[in-house]
Amino acid sequence: MRVALFVHCYYPGHFYGTESYTRNLARELASLGHEPVVVTATFPGEPRQSTLAERDSFDGIPVIRIDRNVIPNRGVRDTYDLPDLHFVHERILRDVRPDIVHVCHLINHTTALLDVTRRLGLTTVATFTDFFGFCYNNKLSTPDGALCAGPNRQRSNCLACALFPQQAADEGSAGRLRRAIVPRVLARVPRLAGPEAPTIAALRARPDHLRAAYGAYAGALAPTRFLLEAYRKAGIPVPLELSRFGIDIDRAPKPERPPGPTRIGFVGQLAAHKGPHLLIEALRRVGSPALTLDIHGDEAMDPAYAGRLRELAAGLPVTFRGTFPMERIAAVLGEMDVLAIPSTWVENSPLILLQALATHTPVLVSRVEGMSEFVEEGRNGFSFPTGSVDDLAGLLGRFAATPGLARELGAQTQYGRTSRAMVADVVALYDRVRAGATGPGGE
């Protein structure tokens, strides 16, 4: 079958989780004899294209890129509902003539895409990889990193997050945010009429608009139970199924190595919400020569933050390794004994977590459900309260005090699911919704 895979951005310039998922999906579909076409976009501010919808290929798979410099966002409403995109989406879909449309992310396409698939009677499904469907910042996190319950009736928490993020972050805990910021937002809303009125209206309308638009999906997949339940609690009217991400990586046992310090590793963006500063602070508190830390990440992404990390790491056994080609991920993980993911925001099945488990690398992760549901405490790793340097230091101390602990956990650490198994779920969904489709969006 011909499958149109819509994603917000794509290789070679964009290569994070959702893009990687889309790439694996496209390659596996092609290997099974299907005809995938990736439809993506360039962000406003990126180099302009020679045409509005530029065609090329990646991995031998056709790619169509919409130039959002030509159709930029002019306000908050346009970030989720931009009717100006109708004509280009319709032109692309009439040309591709897909048997099914699979949305991997709506950013850069907005619900304008779903308007068009409804109108053309195209069966449409989705994979939800974050909280875009009901959360303004996509992260289901308050500005201080606490878990958010989702939009409240007045949308005051969304307004606080969007209009006063620094004040909200300064309030600290989510409880203080509700007590201090939300009443302040409600009090200021009348005075924000005028230039802020369209933004306020768009923020308030967003959850209901997306809930209605998502009715176009005949079905959707979620990679974690946490994400699946979050969409259900938000009242999104889509039949949802759990489908874990698949990982293709060398699963050979870790090589034997001579006695020495336990090697802790961090792989990811050098950004505050990823928490490498917490890891360095915890290492300093342990103060043991039995631990080393390797940090893999791009210091040029946020030079000021990277500089802060280097200051924190002064005098510690910390090495900044820079970036590496993704083809080396198994080798990089093979060189560490434990992977730490101390994120302060709501991660959702990050690929590096699954890659670590697949390469028998035990993990230390923040206790958010999108990660901790993969951790069997004391078997393949440990979790700790998000943001707690003390608890993270306590776990690092266990590895320092017990040199064989990492190898003991590694012998029990695994993740066997592959991309082929993941795509089998996807194709089964395609077959079910196509068989049951009686009208636009399978309704």
N, C-alpha and C positions, 0 to 999 in steps of 0.2 A: 504494500500500500504506500501511497505518497503521503508523507507526514511533514507538515510545516511546523517547525520548532521555533517559537518566538522567545527571545531572550533579550534582556536590556542592553547587553554589551557582549563582546566575544573576542576570541583569540584573533590575532596574536597579541593585541595590545592589552587585553583584559583576560585574566586567567585565574580568578579566585573560585570560590566554591560553586556558585551557580553556573558559571561559565564552564567549569570543569565537568559538572554533571551533564550539561547540555552537550558538550563535546563527546563524552563517553556514550551518551544516549545516541547521538548521531552516528558514531562509528559502529556501535553494536547493531543498530537498526540496518545500516548499510551492509554489514557482514551477514545479516539474516536475509538479505535480498529485498529489503524495503528501500524506499526512495526518500531519504530525509533531505529537507531543505531548511537551512538555518536562516531565520529572518531576525536581524538585530539592528543596532543603531549606533551612531557616534553621538557622544554627548555634546551639547552646546559648549563651545570653547575649544574643542578638539579641532585638528586641521579639517578644513572644508573638503568635501568630496567634489568631483567633477560633475556628478549628477545627484539628484535627490535620492534615488534608489540605486546605489552602485552594486554591481555584481562582481563577485570573485569566488574563490573556493579556498577551503582549508581542509587538510586531510583528504583531499579529493572530493569533498562534499560541497555542493553549491551553497554560497552564502550571499544574502542580500542585506545591504546595510543602508538604513535610512539616515540621512544627514539631518540631525536635529538642530544644526545651526540655521537651517532654512525655516524650521518650524519650532522655535524655542518656547519655553514656558514664560508666560508673562505674569503669573501669579500662582498662588497656592492651588487654586482649582485646576490649573493646567497640569499639575504634577500627577493628578489621578484621573482627570477627565478633560481631554483635549480634542474636541470635535474636528479641529483643523487637520487631524491625522486621518480622518475617515477616507478621504479620496486616495491617499497613498496606500493605506492598508487594503482597500478594495481593489485597487489596481494590481497590487502584488498577489492577492489571493485569487483573483480571476485569472492571472497569468499562471500561477503555480498549480491551481486546481487540486488542492490537497483532498485526500480522503478523510483526513482528520487534522485538526489544529491542536497542537500541544503547547500550552503557554508555560514556559519555565520561569519567566518573570515579566510583570506588566510595566515596570518602570521603563520609561522611554516610549512605551506603546499606549499606556493608559487604558481606561475602559472603552476608549474609542475603538480599539480592536474588537472587543466583545460586542459592541454595537454592530460592527460589520459582519462578524461571524453569525450573529443571530439573523441579520437581514439576508445573508446569503444561504442560510440553512446549513451551515457547516457544523458538524459534530465537533465539540471543543472540550478538551480536558486540560488539567493543570497539574503541575507539581508545585506545592507550596514549600519554599525554602526559608522563608522568614515570615514576619507578621504584617506585611504590606496590606493585606486585606482588611485590617481593622485598626492598625496602629500608624499614626502619622510619621513616627521616626523609624518604623519598620523593626524596631528592636524590642518592643514591649518592655522597655526600661525607662525609668524616670531619669532626669538629668544627672542624678547622683549615683546612678547605676543600679538602683533597687528594682525589683520586679514590679511591673505595673499590672493592675487588674484589667486594663483595657478602658476604652472610653466610658465615662460615666454619663448619666442622663443629660446633664447640662453641658457636657464636653469641656468642663472647666479644667480637667487635668490635661487634656490635649492642648487647650489654649495656653496653660502655664508652660507646657513643654515647648511649644512653638514660639511663643511671644516673649517669655521671660526665662530662658533656659539657665542663664547664669545665676539669677536669684534662686531658682528652684534647686540648682546644684548646691548653692551655698547653704541651703536649709538643712542639708545632710540627709537624714533617713527619710524613707517614703512616708512614714507617719507624720513627721514634721512638715513634709511637703504638703500633705493633705490639710493639716491644721493651719499652716501659715500662708502658703502660697495660694491655694485655691480660693479662700475668701477674698484675698487681695485681687485675684484675677476677676472674680465676679464683681467686685466693687469698681474695678477700673473699666470693665467692658463698656458701660454707657459712654465714658469719656473717650473711648477708642473709636467710637463711630466717626465717620469721615474717612480719612485715608486708610485706616485699619479695617474699616467695615467689610470690604470684600474678603480680606484674609480671615476675619472672624467667621463670616458666613460660610466660607469654603471649608474651614476647619470643622465647623459644626455639622455641615452637610456630609462630610467625607464618609463617616461610617455607614450611614444609611444608603448613600449612593453606591458604595462598593458592595454592600450586602445585596442590593437589588441587582447590580450588574453581574455579580458572581452566579446568579441564577442561570447564566448562559452555560455554565460548566455542567457537562453530563456526569462528570466524576473528577476526583482529584486524589493525588497521592501526597502523603506527608512522610518525611524520613524519621520522625521521632513521635513517640506517644505524646510527649509534652506539646509539640506543635499541633498535632491532630486534635487534642483535647482543647487547646486554646482556641482553635477555629470553631469547634463545636460550641464552646461556652460563649463565643462572640455571636452566635446565631447565624453563622454563614451557611446558607441553604445549599450545600453541596454534599453529595455522597462522598465520604472520605474513607480512604484506606491507608493502612500503614505499609510503607515500602522503604526498607532501609537502603541507604546508599551502598553501592557495590564498590569494591576496591580491587584494582589490578596491580599487584606489586609482588616482588620476590619475597616469598614467605619462608625462606630457608631459616633454620635455627640460627640464633646469634653465635658468632664464632667465640671460641674460648679465648680468654686473654689473661695475661699474668696479673697477679694481685696488684691492687692500686686503689686510688680514690674512686668512689662511686661518681660516675659522670652524669650530671643532670643536664638536660638540654631544653632549649626553648626555640621554637620555629614559628615565625609569624611576623605580622606587622609590628614595627616598633612604635606603638601607639599606646596612650595611657589606658584605653579601654581593654587592651590585651594584657595588661598587668605585669610586664617584665620588671618594673620597678619594685613590685611587691616581692618578686622572686629574689631579687638582689638584696632587698632589705632582710628577708627571711634568712638568706645565706649568711649575712653579716651577723645576725643574732645567734645562729648556730656556732659560728666561729670555729669550725672544725677543718683540719687539713684532710679529712677523709672524704671531702666533697669538692668537686669542681663544677663549674657552670659554663656551658657553651651557648652563646646567643646567636641565632641565625636570623637575620632580618636586614632590611635596607635602611641604613642610617640616613640616607638622603631624603626619605619620605617626610620626616619631621626632624630636621637637624637640631632644633632646640631641645626636643625631648630626648633624642639620642645623646646629646651632650650631657643632659641631666643623668642619663643612665651611666655614662662613663664616669661621671663624678661620684655617683653612688657606689660604683664598682671599684673605686680606687683602693688598692691594697688587698683586694680579694682575688681568689683564683677564678676570675671570670675572663673569658676570651670572646671577643666579638668577631664572629666568623663571616659576616656579610651574607650575601644571598648565594644561591646555587641553582643550577638547572634542575627542573623538576624530575628529570630522568635520574637524578642522583638521590632521590628521596630515600630509597631503601638503604643505600650506603650511608647516608647521613644518620638515619635512625639506628643503623647497625653500630655506629660509633658511640652511641650514648646508652646508658643503662636505664635511665628514667626520663620520660618526657613530661614537662610541666606545662599546664595550660591554666594560668592564674587569672583568666579574663574577669573583668568586673561588669560585663554586660551579659545579656542572655544569649549565649552561644547556642547553636542548634545543629548538632551532629557535624562539627567541623571535620573536614576531611583529614586533617593532620592527626586527629584523635583516632580515627579508624585506621589510618595508615600505621600509626604506632602500634595499635593492638594487633594488626595483621602481621607486623614484623616482630612480634613477641617482646615489645617494649612496654613495660608497665608505665602507668600514668599517674600524675598528680593533677587533679582538676578542681576548679571551683565548683561548689555544690549548686549548680543550676541543672534543672531536669533535662535540658537538651544535651547535656554531657553526662551527668551522673547516672542516667539510666543505662549507660554502657559500662559502668564501673561496678564490679563485684568487690566490695570493700575487703581488702586484705588478700584478695586473690589475683586480680590483674591491676591493682593500684589502689589509690585512696582518693577521697574527695574531702574538701575542707570548706568551711563557711566563706562565701564570697567576700573578698577584700581583707580577710583576717591574716595578717602577717604572723601573729602568734601561732595560729593553728598550722599554717604552712611551715613555719620554722619547726614546730613540733614533729611534723611528718619528715622533714628533711633530717632532723635529729635522729629519727629511727633508722634511716638509711646510713647515717654516719656511724651509729653505734653498732649496727649489724651489717658488716661488709657483704655477707652473702644474701641479704634480703632481696636486692634487685634481681639477682639471678634466680632465686627461688620463685619470685613472682613471675619473671619472664617465662619460666617453664610452664606456667599455667595461663599465659596471656595469648589470646588468639582472636582473630576475626576472619571468618572464612568466606563471607559473602563477596561475590565477584560482580563485575558489571554485567556479565551475561545473565546471571540470576536476577539482577535488578531489572534488566530490560525484559526479561520474561514476564515479570509483573506488569510492566508497562504495556507490552503487547497484549497480554490477557485483558487489561483494562480497555484497550482499543477495541478488541473483539467484542467485549461485553457491551460497551456503549454503542457501538455501531449496530450490533444486533438489536438493541433495544431502542434505538433512535427512531422517533416517529415525527420529528419536526426539528426546528432550529434548536441547536444545543442539546439534542437528545431528549427534548421535552415532548 
